[in-house]
């Protein structure tokens, strides 16, 4: 007969260890991204704009066009153009 507490405990430990490893990888990636932004800034690029460009590239074309159209409409309504 299998000890269910032992099996569940082993499985739980394995899951927790996997999450911990992934969290470490996530932190390492975040540090790498931070370094790339620092390099970009040192080379004269505006990191705020770089982040915006990356955000825009994540969107599909239609979603981006819709967002830009709404932004333009709001700017016109506020007399910003």
C-alpha distances in whole Angstrom, upper triangle without the diagonal:
4,7,9,12,12,12,14,16,16,18,20,21,22,24,26,27,28,30,31,32,34,36,37,38,40,42,43,44,46,48,49,50,52,54,55,56,58,59,61,62,64,65,67,65,64,60,61,62,59,57,58,59,55,54,57,55,52,54,55,58,59,57,59,62,61,61,64,66,65,65,69,70,69,71,74,73,74,76,75,76
4,6,9,8,8,11,12,13,14,16,18,18,20,22,23,24,26,28,29,30,32,33,35,36,38,39,40,42,44,45,46,48,50,51,53,54,56,57,59,60,62,63,61,60,57,57,58,56,53,55,55,52,51,53,52,49,50,51,55,56,54,56,59,58,57,61,63,62,62,66,66,65,67,70,70,70,73,71,73
4,6,5,6,9,10,11,13,14,16,17,19,20,21,23,25,26,27,29,30,32,33,35,37,38,39,41,42,44,45,47,48,50,51,53,54,56,57,59,60,62,60,59,55,55,57,55,52,54,54,51,50,53,51,48,50,51,55,55,53,55,58,58,57,60,62,61,61,65,65,64,66,69,69,69,72,70,71
4,5,5,6,8,10,10,12,14,15,16,18,20,21,22,24,26,27,28,30,32,33,34,36,37,39,41,42,43,45,47,48,49,51,52,54,55,57,58,60,57,56,53,53,54,52,49,51,52,48,47,50,48,45,47,48,52,52,50,52,55,54,53,56,59,57,58,61,62,61,63,66,65,65,68,67,68
4,6,5,6,8,10,10,12,14,15,16,18,20,21,22,24,26,27,28,30,31,33,34,36,37,39,40,42,43,45,46,48,49,51,52,53,55,57,58,56,55,51,51,53,51,48,50,51,47,46,49,48,44,46,48,52,52,50,51,55,54,53,56,58,57,57,60,61,60,62,65,64,64,67,65,67
4,6,5,6,9,10,10,12,14,15,16,18,20,21,22,24,26,27,29,30,32,33,35,36,37,39,40,42,43,45,47,48,49,51,52,54,56,57,55,54,51,51,53,50,47,49,50,47,46,49,48,44,46,48,52,52,50,52,55,54,53,56,59,57,57,61,62,61,62,66,65,65,68,66,68
4,5,5,6,9,10,11,12,14,15,17,19,20,21,23,24,26,27,29,30,32,33,35,36,38,39,41,42,44,45,47,48,49,51,53,54,56,53,53,49,49,51,48,45,47,48,44,44,46,45,42,44,45,49,49,47,49,53,52,51,54,56,55,55,59,60,59,60,64,63,63,66,64,66
4,5,5,6,8,10,10,12,14,15,16,18,20,21,22,24,26,27,29,30,31,33,35,36,37,39,41,42,43,45,47,48,49,51,52,54,51,51,47,47,48,46,43,45,46,42,41,44,43,40,41,43,47,47,45,47,50,49,48,51,53,52,52,56,57,56,58,61,60,60,63,61,63
4,5,5,6,9,10,11,12,14,15,16,18,20,21,23,24,26,27,29,30,31,33,35,36,37,39,41,42,43,45,46,48,49,51,53,50,50,46,46,48,46,43,45,46,42,41,44,43,40,42,44,48,48,46,47,51,50,49,52,54,53,53,56,57,56,58,61,61,60,63,61,63
4,5,5,6,9,10,11,12,14,15,17,18,20,21,23,24,26,27,29,30,32,33,35,36,38,39,41,42,44,45,47,48,50,51,49,49,45,45,47,45,42,44,45,41,40,43,42,39,41,43,47,48,45,47,50,50,48,51,54,53,53,56,57,56,58,61,61,61,63,61,63
4,5,5,6,9,10,11,12,14,15,17,18,20,21,23,25,26,27,29,30,32,33,35,36,38,39,41,42,43,45,47,48,50,47,47,43,43,45,42,39,41,42,38,38,40,39,36,38,40,43,44,42,43,47,47,45,48,51,50,50,53,54,53,55,58,58,58,61,58,60
4,5,5,6,9,10,11,12,14,15,16,18,20,21,23,24,26,27,29,30,31,33,35,36,37,39,41,42,43,45,47,48,46,45,41,41,43,41,38,40,41,37,36,39,38,35,37,39,43,43,41,42,46,45,44,47,49,48,48,51,52,51,53,56,56,55,58,56,58
4,5,5,6,9,10,10,12,14,15,17,18,20,21,23,24,26,27,29,30,32,33,35,36,37,39,41,42,43,45,47,45,44,40,41,43,40,37,40,41,37,36,40,39,35,38,40,43,45,42,43,47,46,45,48,50,49,49,52,54,52,54,57,57,56,59,57,58
4,5,5,6,9,10,11,12,14,15,17,18,20,21,23,24,26,27,29,30,32,33,35,36,38,39,41,42,44,45,43,43,39,40,41,39,36,38,39,35,35,38,36,33,36,38,41,42,40,41,45,45,43,46,49,48,48,51,52,51,53,56,56,56,58,56,57
4,5,5,6,9,10,11,12,14,15,16,18,20,21,22,24,26,27,28,30,31,33,35,36,37,39,41,42,44,41,40,37,37,39,36,33,35,36,32,32,35,34,30,33,34,38,39,37,38,42,41,40,43,45,44,44,48,49,48,49,53,53,52,55,53,54
4,5,5,6,9,10,10,12,14,15,17,18,20,21,23,24,26,27,29,30,31,33,35,36,37,39,41,42,40,39,35,36,38,35,32,35,36,32,31,35,34,31,33,35,39,40,37,38,42,42,40,43,45,44,44,47,49,47,49,52,52,51,54,52,53
4,5,5,6,9,10,11,12,14,15,17,18,20,21,23,24,26,27,29,30,32,33,35,36,38,39,41,39,39,35,35,37,35,32,35,35,32,32,35,34,31,34,36,39,41,38,39,43,43,41,44,46,45,45,48,50,49,50,53,53,53,55,53,54
4,5,5,6,9,10,11,12,14,15,16,18,20,21,22,24,26,27,29,30,32,33,35,36,38,39,37,37,33,34,35,32,30,32,33,29,29,32,31,28,30,32,36,38,35,36,40,40,38,41,44,43,42,46,47,46,47,51,51,51,53,51,52
4,5,5,6,9,10,10,12,14,15,16,18,20,21,22,24,26,27,28,30,31,33,34,36,37,35,34,31,31,33,30,27,30,31,27,27,30,29,26,28,31,34,36,33,34,38,37,36,38,41,40,40,43,45,43,44,48,48,47,50,48,49
4,5,5,6,9,10,11,12,14,15,17,18,20,21,23,25,26,27,29,30,32,33,35,36,34,34,30,31,33,30,28,30,31,28,28,31,30,27,30,33,36,38,35,36,39,39,37,40,43,42,41,44,46,45,46,49,49,48,51,48,50
4,5,5,6,9,10,11,12,14,15,17,18,20,21,23,25,26,27,29,30,32,33,35,33,33,29,30,32,29,27,30,30,27,27,30,29,26,30,32,35,37,35,35,39,39,37,39,43,42,41,44,46,45,46,49,50,49,51,49,50
4,5,5,6,9,10,10,12,14,15,16,18,20,21,22,24,26,27,28,30,31,33,31,30,27,28,29,26,24,27,27,23,24,27,25,23,26,28,32,33,31,31,35,35,34,36,39,38,37,41,43,41,42,46,46,46,48,45,46
4,5,5,6,9,10,10,12,14,15,16,18,20,21,22,24,26,27,29,30,32,30,29,25,26,28,25,23,25,26,23,23,26,26,23,26,29,32,34,31,31,35,35,33,35,38,37,36,40,42,40,41,44,45,44,46,44,45
4,5,5,6,9,10,11,12,14,15,17,19,20,21,23,25,26,27,29,31,29,29,25,26,28,25,23,26,27,24,24,28,27,25,28,31,34,36,33,33,37,37,35,37,40,40,38,41,44,42,43,46,47,46,48,45,46
4,5,5,6,9,10,10,12,14,15,17,18,20,21,23,24,26,27,29,27,27,23,25,26,23,21,24,25,21,22,25,24,22,25,28,31,33,31,31,34,35,33,35,38,38,37,40,42,41,41,45,46,45,47,44,45
4,5,5,6,9,10,10,12,14,15,17,18,20,21,23,24,26,27,25,25,21,22,23,21,18,21,22,18,19,22,21,19,22,25,28,30,28,28,31,32,30,32,35,34,33,36,38,37,38,41,42,41,43,40,41
4,5,5,6,9,10,10,12,14,15,16,18,20,21,22,24,26,24,24,20,21,23,21,18,22,23,20,20,24,23,21,25,28,31,33,30,29,33,34,31,33,36,36,34,37,39,38,38,42,43,41,43,40,42
4,5,5,6,9,10,11,12,14,15,17,19,20,21,23,25,23,23,20,22,23,20,19,22,23,20,21,24,23,22,25,28,31,33,31,30,34,35,33,34,37,37,35,38,41,40,40,43,44,43,45,42,43
4,5,5,6,9,10,11,12,14,15,16,18,20,21,23,21,21,17,19,21,17,16,19,19,16,17,21,19,18,22,24,27,30,28,27,30,32,29,30,34,34,32,35,38,37,37,40,41,40,42,39,40
4,5,5,6,9,10,11,12,14,15,17,18,20,21,19,19,15,16,18,16,14,17,18,15,16,20,19,18,21,24,27,29,27,26,29,30,28,29,32,32,30,33,36,34,34,38,39,38,39,36,37
4,5,5,6,9,10,10,12,14,15,16,18,20,19,19,15,17,19,17,15,19,20,17,19,22,22,21,24,27,30,32,30,28,32,33,30,31,35,35,33,35,38,37,36,40,41,40,41,38,39
4,5,5,6,9,10,11,12,14,15,17,19,17,18,15,17,19,15,15,18,18,16,18,21,20,19,23,26,28,31,29,27,31,32,30,31,34,34,32,35,38,37,36,40,41,40,41,38,39
4,5,5,6,9,10,11,12,14,15,17,15,15,11,14,15,12,11,15,15,12,14,17,16,16,20,23,25,28,26,24,27,29,26,27,31,31,29,31,34,33,32,36,37,36,37,34,35
4,5,5,6,9,10,11,12,14,15,14,14,10,13,15,12,11,15,16,14,16,19,19,19,22,25,27,30,27,26,29,30,27,28,32,31,29,32,34,33,32,36,37,36,37,33,34
4,5,5,6,9,10,10,12,14,14,14,12,15,16,14,14,17,18,16,18,21,21,21,24,27,29,32,30,28,31,33,30,30,34,34,32,34,37,36,35,38,40,38,39,36,36
4,5,5,6,9,10,11,13,11,12,10,13,14,11,12,15,15,13,16,18,18,18,22,24,26,29,27,25,28,30,28,28,31,32,29,31,35,34,33,36,38,37,37,34,34
4,5,5,6,9,10,11,9,9,6,9,11,8,9,13,13,12,14,17,17,18,21,24,25,28,26,24,27,28,26,25,29,29,27,29,32,31,30,33,35,33,34,31,31
4,5,5,6,9,10,9,10,8,12,13,12,12,16,16,16,18,21,20,21,25,28,29,32,30,27,30,32,29,28,32,32,30,31,35,33,32,35,37,35,36,32,33
4,5,5,6,9,9,11,10,13,14,12,14,17,17,16,19,21,21,22,25,28,29,32,30,28,30,33,30,29,33,34,31,33,36,35,33,37,39,37,37,34,34
4,5,5,7,5,8,7,11,11,9,11,14,13,13,17,18,18,20,23,25,26,29,27,25,27,29,27,26,30,30,28,29,33,32,30,33,36,34,34,30,31
4,5,5,5,6,6,10,11,10,12,15,15,15,18,20,20,22,24,27,28,31,29,26,28,30,27,26,30,30,27,29,32,31,29,32,35,33,33,29,30
4,5,7,10,10,13,14,13,15,18,18,19,21,23,23,25,28,30,31,34,32,29,32,34,31,30,34,34,31,32,36,35,33,36,38,36,36,32,33
4,6,9,10,14,14,13,15,18,17,18,21,22,22,24,27,29,29,32,31,28,30,33,30,29,32,33,30,31,35,34,32,35,37,36,35,32,32
4,7,9,12,12,11,14,16,16,17,20,21,21,24,26,28,28,31,30,27,28,31,28,27,30,31,28,28,32,31,29,32,34,32,32,28,28
4,6,9,8,8,11,13,12,14,16,17,18,20,22,25,25,28,26,23,25,27,25,23,27,28,24,25,29,28,26,29,32,30,30,26,26
4,6,5,6,9,10,11,13,14,16,17,19,21,24,24,26,24,21,23,25,22,21,24,25,22,23,26,25,23,26,29,27,27,23,23
4,5,5,6,9,10,10,12,14,15,17,19,22,23,25,23,20,23,24,21,21,24,25,22,23,27,25,24,27,29,27,28,24,25
4,5,5,6,9,10,11,13,14,16,17,21,21,23,21,18,21,22,19,18,21,21,18,20,23,22,20,24,26,24,25,21,22
4,5,5,6,9,10,10,12,14,16,19,19,21,19,16,18,20,17,16,19,20,17,18,22,21,19,22,25,23,24,20,20
4,5,5,6,9,10,11,13,15,18,18,21,19,16,19,21,18,17,21,22,19,21,24,23,22,25,28,26,27,23,24
4,5,5,6,9,10,11,13,16,18,20,18,15,18,20,17,16,20,20,18,20,23,22,22,25,27,26,27,23,24
4,5,5,6,9,10,11,14,15,17,15,12,15,16,13,13,17,17,14,17,20,19,18,21,23,22,23,20,21
4,5,5,6,9,10,13,13,16,14,11,14,16,14,13,17,18,16,17,21,21,20,23,25,24,25,22,22
4,5,5,6,9,12,13,16,14,12,15,17,15,15,19,20,18,20,23,23,23,26,28,27,28,25,25
4,5,5,7,11,12,14,12,10,13,15,12,13,17,17,15,18,21,20,20,23,25,25,26,23,24
4,5,5,8,9,11,9,7,10,12,10,10,14,15,13,16,18,19,19,21,23,23,25,22,22
4,5,7,9,12,11,9,12,14,13,13,16,18,17,19,22,22,22,25,27,27,28,25,25
4,7,9,12,10,9,13,14,13,14,17,18,18,20,22,23,23,26,28,28,29,27,27
4,6,8,6,6,9,11,10,12,14,15,15,18,20,20,21,24,25,26,27,25,25
4,6,5,6,9,10,11,12,14,16,17,18,20,21,23,24,26,27,29,27,26
4,6,5,6,9,10,11,12,14,15,16,18,20,21,22,24,26,27,25,24
4,5,5,6,9,10,11,12,14,15,16,18,20,21,23,24,26,24,23
4,6,5,6,9,10,11,12,14,15,17,18,20,21,23,24,23,22
4,5,5,6,9,10,11,12,14,15,16,18,20,21,22,20,20
4,5,5,6,9,10,10,12,14,15,16,18,20,21,19,18
4,5,5,6,9,10,11,12,14,15,17,19,20,19,18
4,5,5,6,9,10,11,12,14,15,17,18,17,17
4,5,5,6,9,10,10,12,14,15,16,14,14
4,5,5,6,9,10,11,12,14,15,14,13
4,5,5,6,9,10,10,12,14,13,13
4,5,5,6,9,10,11,12,11,11
4,5,5,6,9,10,10,9,8
4,5,5,6,9,10,10,10
4,5,5,6,9,9,10
4,5,5,6,5,6
4,5,5,6,6
4,6,8,9
4,5,8
4,6
4
